């Protein structure tokens, strides 16, 4: 990541990932599991690339990393809440 063009590309990639996660959270909040799954399929290659190159470990991406971690926590909480709701309805 030695050129400004590459930094910009990674910055755009991280921004796009944040946008996808927000859309995924929105899909989950209205119980659109298929839509959320389709978005998850789009996020996988982005997270693979960012992880393999350790982009989010770089100082200029600290805030992005924190926001992404929060978004993933939010998504996990929504899924856990929905599982509990289904379990309650089945019992």
VOSE-985355 format. One record per residue (C-alpha): residue in one letter; z, y, x. Coordinates in steps of 0.5 Angstrom, whole numbers. Each point is the difference from the previous one (the first is absolute). Layout:
% residues N
<site><type>a</type><w>Z</w><v>Y</v><u>X</u></site>
...
% end
This chain:
% residues 91
<site><type>x</type><w>0</w><v>0</v><u>0</u></site>
<site><type>x</type><w>-2</w><v>5</v><u>5</u></site>
<site><type>x</type><w>-5</w><v>5</v><u>-3</u></site>
<site><type>x</type><w>2</w><v>4</v><u>-6</u></site>
<site><type>x</type><w>-5</w><v>-3</v><u>-4</u></site>
<site><type>x</type><w>4</w><v>-7</v><u>0</u></site>
<site><type>x</type><w>6</w><v>4</v><u>-2</u></site>
<site><type>x</type><w>-3</w><v>3</v><u>-6</u></site>
<site><type>x</type><w>-3</w><v>-7</v><u>-2</u></site>
<site><type>x</type><w>7</w><v>-3</v><u>1</u></site>
<site><type>x</type><w>3</w><v>6</v><u>-4</u></site>
<site><type>x</type><w>-5</w><v>0</v><u>-6</u></site>
<site><type>x</type><w>1</w><v>-8</v><u>0</u></site>
<site><type>x</type><w>8</w><v>1</v><u>-1</u></site>
<site><type>x</type><w>-2</w><v>6</v><u>-5</u></site>
<site><type>x</type><w>-4</w><v>-5</v><u>-4</u></site>
<site><type>x</type><w>5</w><v>-6</v><u>1</u></site>
<site><type>x</type><w>5</w><v>5</v><u>-3</u></site>
<site><type>x</type><w>-5</w><v>2</v><u>-6</u></site>
<site><type>x</type><w>-1</w><v>-8</v><u>-1</u></site>
<site><type>x</type><w>8</w><v>-1</v><u>0</u></site>
<site><type>x</type><w>1</w><v>5</v><u>-5</u></site>
<site><type>x</type><w>-6</w><v>-3</v><u>-5</u></site>
<site><type>x</type><w>3</w><v>-7</v><u>1</u></site>
<site><type>x</type><w>7</w><v>3</v><u>-2</u></site>
<site><type>x</type><w>-3</w><v>3</v><u>-6</u></site>
<site><type>x</type><w>-4</w><v>-6</v><u>-2</u></site>
<site><type>x</type><w>7</w><v>-4</v><u>1</u></site>
<site><type>x</type><w>4</w><v>5</v><u>-5</u></site>
<site><type>x</type><w>-5</w><v>-1</v><u>-5</u></site>
<site><type>x</type><w>0</w><v>-8</v><u>1</u></site>
<site><type>x</type><w>-7</w><v>0</v><u>2</u></site>
<site><type>x</type><w>1</w><v>-6</v><u>5</u></site>
<site><type>x</type><w>-8</w><v>-1</v><u>1</u></site>
<site><type>x</type><w>-1</w><v>7</v><u>2</u></site>
<site><type>x</type><w>6</w><v>0</v><u>4</u></site>
<site><type>x</type><w>-3</w><v>-6</v><u>4</u></site>
<site><type>x</type><w>-6</w><v>3</v><u>1</u></site>
<site><type>x</type><w>3</w><v>6</v><u>3</u></site>
<site><type>x</type><w>4</w><v>-5</v><u>4</u></site>
<site><type>x</type><w>-6</w><v>-3</v><u>3</u></site>
<site><type>x</type><w>-3</w><v>6</v><u>2</u></site>
<site><type>x</type><w>6</w><v>2</v><u>4</u></site>
<site><type>x</type><w>1</w><v>-6</v><u>4</u></site>
<site><type>x</type><w>-6</w><v>1</v><u>5</u></site>
<site><type>x</type><w>3</w><v>7</v><u>1</u></site>
<site><type>x</type><w>7</w><v>-2</v><u>1</u></site>
<site><type>x</type><w>-3</w><v>-6</v><u>5</u></site>
<site><type>x</type><w>-3</w><v>6</v><u>4</u></site>
<site><type>x</type><w>5</w><v>5</v><u>0</u></site>
<site><type>x</type><w>5</w><v>-6</v><u>2</u></site>
<site><type>x</type><w>-4</w><v>-3</v><u>5</u></site>
<site><type>x</type><w>-1</w><v>6</v><u>4</u></site>
<site><type>x</type><w>7</w><v>3</v><u>-1</u></site>
<site><type>x</type><w>-2</w><v>6</v><u>-3</u></site>
<site><type>x</type><w>6</w><v>2</v><u>-4</u></site>
<site><type>x</type><w>4</w><v>-1</v><u>6</u></site>
<site><type>x</type><w>-3</w><v>6</v><u>3</u></site>
<site><type>x</type><w>4</w><v>7</v><u>-1</u></site>
<site><type>x</type><w>-5</w><v>3</v><u>-4</u></site>
<site><type>x</type><w>0</w><v>-5</v><u>-5</u></site>
<site><type>x</type><w>8</w><v>0</v><u>-1</u></site>
<site><type>x</type><w>0</w><v>4</v><u>-7</u></site>
<site><type>x</type><w>-6</w><v>-5</v><u>-2</u></site>
<site><type>x</type><w>4</w><v>-6</v><u>2</u></site>
<site><type>x</type><w>6</w><v>2</v><u>-4</u></site>
<site><type>x</type><w>-4</w><v>2</v><u>-6</u></site>
<site><type>x</type><w>-4</w><v>-7</v><u>0</u></site>
<site><type>x</type><w>7</w><v>-3</v><u>1</u></site>
<site><type>x</type><w>2</w><v>3</v><u>-7</u></site>
<site><type>x</type><w>-6</w><v>-2</v><u>-3</u></site>
<site><type>x</type><w>1</w><v>-7</v><u>1</u></site>
<site><type>x</type><w>7</w><v>0</v><u>-2</u></site>
<site><type>x</type><w>-2</w><v>3</v><u>-6</u></site>
<site><type>x</type><w>-5</w><v>-5</v><u>-2</u></site>
<site><type>x</type><w>5</w><v>-5</v><u>2</u></site>
<site><type>x</type><w>5</w><v>3</v><u>-5</u></site>
<site><type>x</type><w>-5</w><v>0</v><u>-5</u></site>
<site><type>x</type><w>-2</w><v>-7</v><u>1</u></site>
<site><type>x</type><w>7</w><v>-2</v><u>0</u></site>
<site><type>x</type><w>2</w><v>4</v><u>-7</u></site>
<site><type>x</type><w>-6</w><v>-4</v><u>-3</u></site>
<site><type>x</type><w>2</w><v>-7</v><u>2</u></site>
<site><type>x</type><w>7</w><v>2</v><u>-3</u></site>
<site><type>x</type><w>-3</w><v>2</v><u>-6</u></site>
<site><type>x</type><w>-4</w><v>-6</v><u>-1</u></site>
<site><type>x</type><w>6</w><v>-4</v><u>2</u></site>
<site><type>x</type><w>4</w><v>3</v><u>-5</u></site>
<site><type>x</type><w>-5</w><v>-1</v><u>-6</u></site>
<site><type>x</type><w>-1</w><v>-7</v><u>2</u></site>
<site><type>x</type><w>7</w><v>-2</v><u>0</u></site>
% end
